[in-house]
């Protein structure tokens, strides 16, 4: 994984944390526990982006959000730490598992938005499919223990060992 991709993934997880806590979680958290500024933020998002999913909050979407809050949110912090500190231990397993799950949940969401004809809303949600796809691709191409080593650097290390 090169440094640009690592930074993209860090930005993705860092921005996904507040989006999950302040916006998405409102579909499952009782209204009395949601701060008023978060309610206003959700209403602004719904109005500005015509987000019919967060307005209607169908049961299938709520089931995805339960998993997002209980499983994905803690993973955001773990993956953020591993990416920031370049920690190799288990990042492939966690990142690939996260990516596969998120992409699977995003397919019905994007499908619903597409068939309702909301291109602008589709483009707001699409990065939540595309960035995990990039993470899956990046981690799938790397070897355990060599996630953060650039290919060019890896070749030079191998070449140096052969020369000894």
C-alpha angles and dihedrals in degrees: 000000000000123000095254091056091045089054092048090053091048091052091047094053094040091054094040092060096065092038090055095044099041103031116016097040091061088077090067107021116089111256094241090065096051116095115237093240089057091050089051090048091053092047091050090050092049093048098041096044100029089234101183092175094062090041095051097029098197117208093250090056091049089054090055091048092052088058091043092056099040101039112012098045094059088045090055089063094044094048092044090055093046092049095045094048095034091237110178099192110112095335092126094051094045095041096047092045091048093047095049093048095047094046090051092053093045094057096072091040093052090041092055092048093046095051091048087056101238105143094170092052090045089056091050092053098036097080088061086065100034100049093051087048089054090047091050091049093046095048093042091057094049128081123236107268093019103068096120098038113103117234093238091052092047091054092050090051091052091046091051091052092050091051092057 
